Amino acid sequence: MNDIAKKLLKEVSGLDEMPKGAYNIRENSKSVARQSSENIEIVSKEDKSGIDIIVKPNTKSENVFIPALVSCSGVHDLVYNDFFIGENADITIIAGCGVSTGDSCDGSEHNGIHRFFLGKNSKVRYVEKHIGEGTGTGKRVIDPVTEVIQEEGSYMEMETTQIKGVDSTRRFTTAKLKDGAKLVIKEKLMTHGEQFAESKFEVDMDGEDSSVNLISRSVARDYSRQTFISKINGNTRCMGHSECDAIIMDHGVVSAIPEITANSLDATLIHEAAIGKIAGDQMIKLMTLGLTEGEAEAKIIDGFLN
Amino acid sequence: MLKLENISFEVENEKEILKDVNLIIEKGKFIAITGPNGGGKSTLARIISGVLKPTKGKITFYGEDITNLSITERAQRGISFGFQQPVRFKGITVHDLVNIAKGEDLSVMDASHYLSEVGLCAKDYIHRELNDGLSGGEIKRIEIATIIARNTKLSIFDEPEAGIDLWSFNHLIDIFMKMHQSKENSIVIISHQERILDVADEIIAMVDGVIVKRGAKESVLPELLHCEDPKNCLNCHDILEA
């Protein structure tokens, strides 16, 4: 692994060295390091590029690292990762993708197609960070597709973060929830320059007492554009909530497009959206505490995306 | 220490909010500014802290002309301003705000000290976000804690009692008295509360953008309220508490 890849690895997953337990590190469309653990098995797919991550039932408090790195330009990576989470398991998945194009004018792309199958009463925390780096004009593109199928009583929490350097992202997440299943998605996004980011969610709450909570916080700077589309279908007694909170700066543009459909009298669905520039009184308050205008703005943004 | 000379503030096509105000706040003084709503008290506080720029006049602070200094520069020179309606922030915690106010990264224990000062159980609040989850009284007390943490030469509070319950209000008086023990730092409080007026060294009465009277409470209130005995007058009491 070269220095660029090591740096990307550190940034997307916090790893300085190979972790304990199960991991799979993908670099430039190939798996470069892998380890299974007693409870978590990682195997290559036979028909296409990607891996199956199989978690035994009742596995507790284990981490799986599956970072994907693109450390040079001209790479168009497409990977299929499937996660099979056994009943009652409770694990954390640290994913993430770093794309570096150096000073090249050729772009690079990573498209991860992830499917999660959560067994009954299992619990998954999924943490994913996207980073783009490079000084050249080559476009860095990350288009993740995520599909989540949750069995009865399962819980999934997804935290996705993309703070800088990715020129274009189209994220598409779908989920189907059975009885008592709960899905929480926290998305943090900051776009610069002329970047574009679209985040689209489609969630079907098919099981009684299932619930979903989508929380998006984003900042659009310069001439960047963002679109947040949340489509939630409440098909039975269930609870759905989506929230898009965005700060626009410079010439940034943000659209929030909710579509909440109650197909049952017992479905409770809420969408909230707030888009606007940083409130003037927030800036003034921090300046009366001694911060400069620039420092105040940075604090407000850092806190908002924290 | 703080000197305002011929300060006027005018909003285009509207009335003059401050009219040729002259004021000196000496070192170590505790001054209360009172008067009817719309009299220019909050505008005066905002002019001193730099949130508003006067249309005429000069402000000096410890001999330096600060008329054209920014909010930040005035804050850095030792002026603090507690808002009447504290600002809320998504994602910024109470601990973060105390750190910003203090200008250094405090441990949880050190930051908690300032919350205890304003009667908040620190462990319940230190990690809370300054968002809509906090009540008006809670965020007000946190606002006051940040001013205590700054410990600056001049602290201005705009109606600190607003939104604070009675129990906290009693505690608030103690906080100001404690701050007033410093002979170096001055406190200016805009207030209608008689209890605050009671403990101030001097009272300034503002009506229609003009300082109409300055002095001890006994001499100021009768003139402000056009009443010989405001302390025992129900009408005056209502006006003061409004």
Chai-1 contact restraints between the chains, C-beta under 6 A:
chainA,res_idxA,chainB,res_idxB,connection_type,confidence,min_distance_angstrom,max_distance_angstrom,comment,restraint_id
A,D281,B,V87,contact,1.0,0.0,6.0,A-B,restraint_1
A,Q282,B,V87,contact,1.0,0.0,6.0,A-B,restraint_2
A,Q282,B,F89,contact,1.0,0.0,6.0,A-B,restraint_3
A,I284,B,V51,contact,1.0,0.0,6.0,A-B,restraint_4
A,K285,B,V87,contact,1.0,0.0,6.0,A-B,restraint_5
A,M287,B,I71,contact,1.0,0.0,6.0,A-B,restraint_6
A,M287,B,T72,contact,1.0,0.0,6.0,A-B,restraint_7
A,T288,B,S49,contact,1.0,0.0,6.0,A-B,restraint_8
A,T288,B,I71,contact,1.0,0.0,6.0,A-B,restraint_9
A,T288,B,A75,contact,1.0,0.0,6.0,A-B,restraint_10
A,T288,B,F81,contact,1.0,0.0,6.0,A-B,restraint_11
A,L289,B,I100,contact,1.0,0.0,6.0,A-B,restraint_12
A,L289,B,A101,contact,1.0,0.0,6.0,A-B,restraint_13
A,G290,B,A75,contact,1.0,0.0,6.0,A-B,restraint_14
A,G290,B,Q76,contact,1.0,0.0,6.0,A-B,restraint_15
A,T292,B,T72,contact,1.0,0.0,6.0,A-B,restraint_16
A,G303,B,F89,contact,1.0,0.0,6.0,A-B,restraint_17
A,G303,B,G91,contact,1.0,0.0,6.0,A-B,restraint_18
A,G303,B,I92,contact,1.0,0.0,6.0,A-B,restraint_19
A,F304,B,K90,contact,1.0,0.0,6.0,A-B,restraint_20
A,F304,B,G91,contact,1.0,0.0,6.0,A-B,restraint_21
A,N306,B,G91,contact,1.0,0.0,6.0,A-B,restraint_22
